[in-house]
Amino acid sequence: MKDEHQQDGFRSNEERPLKYNAGGQVWDGISFSVSLHSASAEPGSGGGSREITDRLNRSYFSRTEKQPVFLVLREGENDRREAIGGSPGAAGPCLVRSEDWLLKPELVALYNTWITNEDDLVADRVLQRIYYMLRSSAASLLESSDGSWVAVSLPFNAELSARPSKLAALQDVQLEALFAALGERHRQGRDNRVDLLAPFPASGAEFAEMREFIETVAEQTLGHAFAASCRIGALVAPDAERAAEEIVRIADFLVLDGAAMAAAPEDDTAAEGFALAAGQILAAVRRVKPAAVVLAAGAPAASALADLYAIGLNGIFCSADQRTEALLRAACLTWMARQETFDPIEGVRAAK
Protein backbone atom coordinates (compact mmCIF):
# COMPACT_ATOMS: atom_id res chain seq x y z
CA MET A 1 0.00 0.00 0.00
CA LYS A 2 2.98 2.34 0.42
CA ASP A 3 3.48 2.68 -3.36
CA GLU A 4 -0.24 3.13 -3.84
CA HIS A 5 -0.29 5.90 -1.24
CA GLN A 6 2.63 7.68 -2.89
CA GLN A 7 0.92 7.58 -6.29
CA ASP A 8 -2.16 9.22 -4.85
CA GLY A 9 -0.31 11.88 -2.84
CA PHE A 10 -1.15 9.95 0.32
CA ARG A 11 1.89 9.34 2.51
CA SER A 12 2.50 7.57 5.78
CA ASN A 13 3.94 9.13 8.93
CA GLU A 14 7.23 7.30 8.51
CA GLU A 15 7.92 9.11 5.23
CA ARG A 16 7.79 12.54 6.86
CA PRO A 17 10.87 13.44 8.95
CA LEU A 18 9.79 15.96 11.56
CA LYS A 19 11.16 19.48 11.40
CA TYR A 20 10.11 21.98 14.02
CA ASN A 21 9.78 25.62 13.10
CA ALA A 22 7.90 27.71 15.61
CA GLY A 23 7.39 30.58 13.18
CA GLY A 24 5.77 33.83 14.30
CA GLN A 25 3.86 34.03 17.53
CA VAL A 26 1.43 36.76 16.47
CA TRP A 27 -1.96 35.98 14.99
CA ASP A 28 -2.45 39.04 12.83
CA GLY A 29 -4.55 40.32 9.96
CA ILE A 30 -7.90 40.68 11.77
CA SER A 31 -9.77 43.85 10.88
CA PHE A 32 -13.26 43.65 12.40
CA SER A 33 -13.75 43.95 16.15
CA VAL A 34 -16.30 44.76 18.81
CA SER A 35 -15.47 46.00 22.28
CA LEU A 36 -17.55 44.69 25.15
CA HIS A 37 -17.97 45.67 28.77
CA SER A 38 -19.26 43.80 31.79
CA ALA A 39 -22.44 41.75 31.58
CA SER A 40 -23.77 43.88 34.42
CA ALA A 41 -23.90 46.83 32.04
CA GLU A 42 -26.27 45.06 29.69
CA PRO A 43 -29.94 45.99 30.05
CA GLY A 44 -31.96 43.18 31.58
CA SER A 45 -28.97 41.28 32.99
CA GLY A 46 -29.58 39.66 36.34
CA GLY A 47 -27.66 39.76 39.60
CA GLY A 48 -26.02 36.42 38.85
CA SER A 49 -24.22 37.88 35.85
CA ARG A 50 -22.97 40.81 37.92
CA GLU A 51 -21.73 38.45 40.64
CA ILE A 52 -19.80 36.26 38.20
CA THR A 53 -18.11 39.34 36.69
CA ASP A 54 -17.17 40.66 40.13
CA ARG A 55 -15.65 37.29 41.06
CA LEU A 56 -13.68 37.20 37.81
CA ASN A 57 -12.33 40.69 38.32
CA ARG A 58 -11.32 39.99 41.92
CA SER A 59 -9.73 36.66 41.03
CA TYR A 60 -7.73 37.76 38.02
CA PHE A 61 -7.61 41.33 36.81
CA SER A 62 -9.83 44.19 35.72
CA ARG A 63 -9.09 46.49 32.85
CA THR A 64 -7.66 49.89 33.53
CA GLU A 65 -6.14 50.57 30.12
CA LYS A 66 -7.88 51.18 26.82
CA GLN A 67 -9.85 48.07 25.92
CA PRO A 68 -8.21 46.06 23.14
CA VAL A 69 -9.89 44.43 20.18
CA PHE A 70 -12.46 41.73 20.98
CA LEU A 71 -13.49 39.51 18.09
CA VAL A 72 -16.86 37.93 17.35
CA LEU A 73 -16.00 35.31 14.73
CA ARG A 74 -17.90 32.59 12.91
CA GLU A 75 -18.11 28.96 13.95
CA GLY A 76 -19.56 26.34 11.64
CA GLU A 77 -19.29 25.69 7.94
CA ASN A 78 -22.95 26.50 7.28
CA ASP A 79 -22.77 30.10 8.46
CA ARG A 80 -22.77 31.95 5.15
CA ARG A 81 -22.26 35.68 5.64
CA GLU A 82 -20.63 38.36 3.56
CA ALA A 83 -18.27 40.59 5.49
CA ILE A 84 -19.52 44.17 5.67
CA GLY A 85 -17.34 46.59 3.75
CA GLY A 86 -14.85 43.98 2.60
CA SER A 87 -14.30 40.58 1.13
CA PRO A 88 -15.81 37.46 2.68
CA GLY A 89 -13.82 36.33 5.69
CA ALA A 90 -11.95 39.64 6.07
CA ALA A 91 -13.20 39.85 9.64
CA GLY A 92 -11.21 36.82 10.70
CA PRO A 93 -11.30 33.05 10.34
CA CYS A 94 -14.30 30.78 10.44
CA LEU A 95 -13.80 27.86 12.85
CA VAL A 96 -14.43 24.47 11.21
CA ARG A 97 -14.31 21.23 13.20
CA SER A 98 -13.23 18.66 10.63
CA GLU A 99 -14.73 15.72 12.51
CA ASP A 100 -18.09 17.15 11.42
CA TRP A 101 -17.17 16.10 7.87
CA LEU A 102 -17.31 12.48 9.05
CA LEU A 103 -21.04 12.96 9.72
CA LYS A 104 -21.82 13.71 6.07
CA PRO A 105 -23.98 10.95 4.53
CA GLU A 106 -21.37 10.00 1.94
CA LEU A 107 -18.74 9.50 4.66
CA VAL A 108 -20.67 7.85 7.49
CA ALA A 109 -20.66 4.33 6.02
CA LEU A 110 -17.00 4.53 4.96
CA TYR A 111 -15.93 5.79 8.38
CA ASN A 112 -17.86 3.05 10.20
CA THR A 113 -16.30 0.41 7.96
CA TRP A 114 -12.82 1.77 8.51
CA ILE A 115 -13.05 2.23 12.29
CA THR A 116 -14.35 -1.32 12.86
CA ASN A 117 -12.29 -3.25 10.29
CA GLU A 118 -9.29 -5.15 11.65
CA ASP A 119 -7.94 -6.19 8.24
CA ASP A 120 -5.10 -3.74 7.54
CA LEU A 121 -5.33 -4.11 3.76
CA VAL A 122 -9.08 -3.45 3.67
CA ALA A 123 -8.76 -0.61 6.18
CA ASP A 124 -6.04 1.02 4.07
CA ARG A 125 -8.21 0.96 0.96
CA VAL A 126 -11.20 2.36 2.81
CA LEU A 127 -9.01 5.10 4.30
CA GLN A 128 -7.85 6.04 0.82
CA ARG A 129 -11.48 6.47 -0.23
CA ILE A 130 -12.04 8.60 2.87
CA TYR A 131 -9.08 10.74 1.77
CA TYR A 132 -10.76 11.58 -1.54
CA MET A 133 -14.02 12.39 0.24
CA LEU A 134 -12.21 14.66 2.70
CA ARG A 135 -10.41 16.36 -0.18
CA SER A 136 -13.76 17.06 -1.80
CA SER A 137 -15.12 18.48 1.47
CA ALA A 138 -12.01 20.66 1.86
CA ALA A 139 -12.34 21.94 -1.71
CA SER A 140 -15.99 22.82 -1.13
CA LEU A 141 -15.06 24.70 2.04
CA LEU A 142 -12.30 26.71 0.35
CA GLU A 143 -14.60 27.60 -2.54
CA SER A 144 -17.35 28.82 -0.20
CA SER A 145 -17.83 32.26 1.31
CA ASP A 146 -16.24 30.92 4.51
CA GLY A 147 -13.14 29.67 2.73
CA SER A 148 -11.07 32.82 2.32
CA TRP A 149 -9.83 32.35 5.89
CA VAL A 150 -10.56 29.29 8.00
CA ALA A 151 -9.25 27.81 11.24
CA VAL A 152 -9.60 24.03 10.91
CA SER A 153 -9.26 21.66 13.83
CA LEU A 154 -7.90 18.19 13.12
CA PRO A 155 -10.48 15.39 13.56
CA PHE A 156 -11.06 14.21 17.10
CA ASN A 157 -13.82 12.38 18.96
CA ALA A 158 -14.16 10.02 21.91
CA GLU A 159 -14.07 6.93 19.71
CA LEU A 160 -10.84 7.99 18.02
CA SER A 161 -9.18 9.14 21.24
CA ALA A 162 -9.42 5.58 22.52
CA ARG A 163 -7.61 4.30 19.41
CA PRO A 164 -4.43 6.40 18.94
CA SER A 165 -3.23 4.64 15.77
CA LYS A 166 -6.59 5.20 14.05
CA LEU A 167 -6.64 8.82 15.21
CA ALA A 168 -3.13 9.46 13.82
CA ALA A 169 -4.01 7.85 10.49
CA LEU A 170 -7.18 9.89 10.07
CA GLN A 171 -5.48 13.15 11.02
CA ASP A 172 -2.76 12.30 8.49
CA VAL A 173 -5.15 11.91 5.56
CA GLN A 174 -7.23 14.89 6.65
CA LEU A 175 -4.18 17.15 6.60
CA GLU A 176 -3.09 15.79 3.23
CA ALA A 177 -6.57 16.30 1.80
CA LEU A 178 -6.82 19.86 3.14
CA PHE A 179 -3.40 20.90 1.87
CA ALA A 180 -3.99 19.27 -1.52
CA ALA A 181 -7.21 21.27 -1.92
CA LEU A 182 -5.42 24.43 -0.73
CA GLY A 183 -2.58 23.85 -3.20
CA GLU A 184 -5.09 23.57 -6.03
CA ARG A 185 -6.67 26.88 -5.00
CA HIS A 186 -3.25 28.54 -4.95
CA ARG A 187 -2.52 27.25 -8.46
CA GLN A 188 -5.77 28.86 -9.56
CA GLY A 189 -4.56 32.18 -8.18
CA ARG A 190 -6.90 32.16 -5.18
CA ASP A 191 -5.73 33.67 -1.91
CA ASN A 192 -7.07 31.30 0.74
CA ARG A 193 -5.68 31.26 4.26
CA VAL A 194 -5.84 28.18 6.49
CA ASP A 195 -4.87 28.05 10.16
CA LEU A 196 -4.69 24.70 11.94
CA LEU A 197 -5.77 23.60 15.42
CA ALA A 198 -4.31 20.58 17.21
CA PRO A 199 -7.21 19.11 19.23
CA PHE A 200 -6.80 18.68 22.99
CA PRO A 201 -3.07 18.00 23.41
CA ALA A 202 -2.39 16.71 26.93
CA SER A 203 0.91 18.57 27.35
CA GLY A 204 3.34 20.96 25.72
CA ALA A 205 5.41 18.03 24.47
CA GLU A 206 2.39 16.42 22.80
CA PHE A 207 1.48 19.71 21.13
CA ALA A 208 5.06 20.12 19.91
CA GLU A 209 4.87 16.73 18.20
CA MET A 210 1.55 17.61 16.57
CA ARG A 211 2.88 20.97 15.44
CA GLU A 212 5.98 19.42 13.92
CA PHE A 213 3.88 16.95 12.02
CA ILE A 214 1.51 19.64 10.68
CA GLU A 215 4.45 21.79 9.56
CA THR A 216 6.10 18.83 7.84
CA VAL A 217 2.95 17.94 5.89
CA ALA A 218 2.50 21.61 4.95
CA GLU A 219 6.10 21.91 3.75
CA GLN A 220 6.02 18.70 1.72
CA THR A 221 2.62 19.49 0.21
CA LEU A 222 2.75 23.25 -0.30
CA GLY A 223 6.37 24.26 0.15
CA HIS A 224 8.46 26.00 2.77
CA ALA A 225 6.89 29.46 2.36
CA PHE A 226 3.46 28.27 3.40
CA ALA A 227 4.80 26.10 6.21
CA ALA A 228 6.61 29.11 7.66
CA SER A 229 3.51 31.33 7.53
CA CYS A 230 0.92 28.77 8.63
CA ARG A 231 -0.56 29.63 12.03
CA ILE A 232 -0.86 26.57 14.26
CA GLY A 233 -2.82 26.71 17.49
CA ALA A 234 -4.38 24.35 19.99
CA LEU A 235 -7.96 23.54 20.91
CA VAL A 236 -7.95 23.05 24.69
CA ALA A 237 -10.52 21.97 27.27
CA PRO A 238 -11.57 24.49 29.97
CA ASP A 239 -9.97 22.37 32.70
CA ALA A 240 -6.58 22.10 30.98
CA GLU A 241 -4.89 24.98 32.80
CA ARG A 242 -1.51 23.32 33.28
CA ALA A 243 -1.39 21.96 29.74
CA ALA A 244 -2.39 25.35 28.30
CA GLU A 245 0.43 27.05 30.20
CA GLU A 246 2.92 24.69 28.54
CA ILE A 247 1.30 24.72 25.10
CA VAL A 248 1.13 28.50 24.74
CA ARG A 249 4.94 28.71 24.75
CA ILE A 250 5.02 27.30 21.20
CA ALA A 251 1.44 27.81 19.98
CA ASP A 252 0.44 30.71 17.76
CA PHE A 253 -2.97 30.92 19.43
CA LEU A 254 -5.29 29.00 21.77
CA VAL A 255 -9.00 28.27 21.52
CA LEU A 256 -10.78 27.29 24.74
CA ASP A 257 -13.53 24.87 23.75
CA GLY A 258 -16.74 25.23 25.73
CA ALA A 259 -18.15 22.23 23.86
CA ALA A 260 -15.73 20.06 25.85
CA MET A 261 -17.42 20.91 29.16
CA ALA A 262 -19.32 18.20 31.01
CA ALA A 263 -22.32 20.47 31.65
CA ALA A 264 -24.94 20.75 28.93
CA PRO A 265 -24.66 23.98 26.87
CA GLU A 266 -28.20 24.99 27.80
CA ASP A 267 -27.41 24.69 31.53
CA ASP A 268 -27.47 28.16 33.11
CA THR A 269 -24.36 27.37 35.13
CA ALA A 270 -22.36 26.33 32.05
CA ALA A 271 -21.57 29.89 30.99
CA GLU A 272 -20.50 30.94 34.49
CA GLY A 273 -18.36 27.83 34.94
CA PHE A 274 -16.78 28.34 31.56
CA ALA A 275 -15.99 31.99 32.27
CA LEU A 276 -14.29 31.11 35.57
CA ALA A 277 -12.30 28.30 33.95
CA ALA A 278 -11.32 30.61 31.10
CA GLY A 279 -10.12 33.20 33.62
CA GLN A 280 -7.88 30.66 35.31
CA ILE A 281 -6.38 29.52 32.01
CA LEU A 282 -5.97 33.06 30.74
CA ALA A 283 -4.16 34.18 33.89
CA ALA A 284 -1.77 31.22 33.64
CA VAL A 285 -1.20 31.73 29.91
CA ARG A 286 -0.58 35.48 30.14
CA ARG A 287 2.02 34.95 32.87
CA VAL A 288 3.99 32.92 30.33
CA LYS A 289 3.20 34.96 27.23
CA PRO A 290 1.51 38.34 27.90
CA ALA A 291 0.62 38.89 24.24
CA ALA A 292 -0.86 35.41 23.68
CA VAL A 293 -3.98 35.26 21.50
CA VAL A 294 -6.68 33.33 23.37
CA LEU A 295 -10.17 32.83 21.99
CA ALA A 296 -13.15 30.70 23.00
CA ALA A 297 -15.65 28.51 21.14
CA GLY A 298 -18.80 26.53 21.84
CA ALA A 299 -22.23 27.49 23.16
CA PRO A 300 -21.05 28.40 26.71
CA ALA A 301 -18.53 30.84 25.22
CA ALA A 302 -21.24 32.75 23.37
CA SER A 303 -23.40 32.87 26.51
CA ALA A 304 -20.47 34.18 28.58
CA LEU A 305 -19.37 36.66 25.92
CA ALA A 306 -19.34 39.78 28.12
CA ASP A 307 -17.59 38.06 31.01
CA LEU A 308 -14.92 36.73 28.66
CA TYR A 309 -14.28 40.26 27.50
CA ALA A 310 -14.06 41.47 31.08
CA ILE A 311 -11.20 39.08 31.87
CA GLY A 312 -9.28 39.98 28.71
CA LEU A 313 -10.01 37.21 26.21
CA ASN A 314 -9.37 38.14 22.57
CA GLY A 315 -12.75 36.94 21.28
CA ILE A 316 -15.15 34.09 20.59
CA PHE A 317 -16.22 31.87 17.74
CA CYS A 318 -20.00 32.03 17.47
CA SER A 319 -22.41 29.60 15.75
CA ALA A 320 -25.05 30.80 13.30
CA ASP A 321 -27.97 30.46 15.74
CA GLN A 322 -26.15 32.60 18.34
CA ARG A 323 -24.61 35.14 15.99
CA THR A 324 -27.46 37.66 15.80
CA GLU A 325 -27.81 37.93 19.57
CA ALA A 326 -24.05 38.10 20.06
CA LEU A 327 -23.58 40.91 17.56
CA LEU A 328 -26.52 42.90 18.94
CA ARG A 329 -25.15 42.59 22.47
CA ALA A 330 -21.72 43.51 21.21
CA ALA A 331 -22.99 46.66 19.50
CA CYS A 332 -24.89 47.74 22.60
CA LEU A 333 -22.02 47.08 24.97
CA THR A 334 -19.52 48.76 22.64
CA TRP A 335 -21.55 51.94 22.74
CA MET A 336 -21.78 51.78 26.55
CA ALA A 337 -18.05 51.20 26.89
CA ARG A 338 -17.32 54.22 24.71
CA GLN A 339 -19.59 56.41 26.82
CA GLU A 340 -17.85 55.29 30.01
CA THR A 341 -14.39 56.04 28.61
CA PHE A 342 -15.39 59.43 27.10
CA ASP A 343 -13.78 62.41 28.88
CA PRO A 344 -16.04 65.49 28.48
CA ILE A 345 -13.18 67.84 29.34
CA GLU A 346 -11.06 66.38 26.57
CA GLY A 347 -14.03 66.72 24.23
CA VAL A 348 -14.40 70.44 25.03
CA ARG A 349 -10.70 71.05 24.50
CA ALA A 350 -10.77 69.29 21.16
CA ALA A 351 -13.67 71.45 20.04
CA LYS A 352 -11.87 74.76 20.69
Buried (B, 14 or more C-beta within 10 A) or exposed (E): BEEEBEEEBBBEEEEBEEEEBEBEBEBEEBEBBBBBBBBBBBEEBEEEBBEBBBBBBEEBBEBEEEBEEBBBBBBBBEBEBEBEEEEBBBBBBBBBBBBBBBEEEEBEEBBEBBBEBEEEEEBBBBBBEBBBBBBBBBBEBBBBBBBBBBBBBBBBBEEBEEEEEBBEBBBBBBBBBBBBBBBBBBEEEEEBBBBBBBBBBBEBEBBBBBBBBBBBBBBBBBEEEBBEEBBBBBBBBBBBBEBBBBBBBBBBBBBBBBBBBEBEBEBEEBBBBBBBBBBBBBBBBBEEBEEBBBBBBBBBBBBBBBBBBBBBBBBBBBBBEBBEEBEEBBEBBBEBBEEEEEEEEEEEEEEE
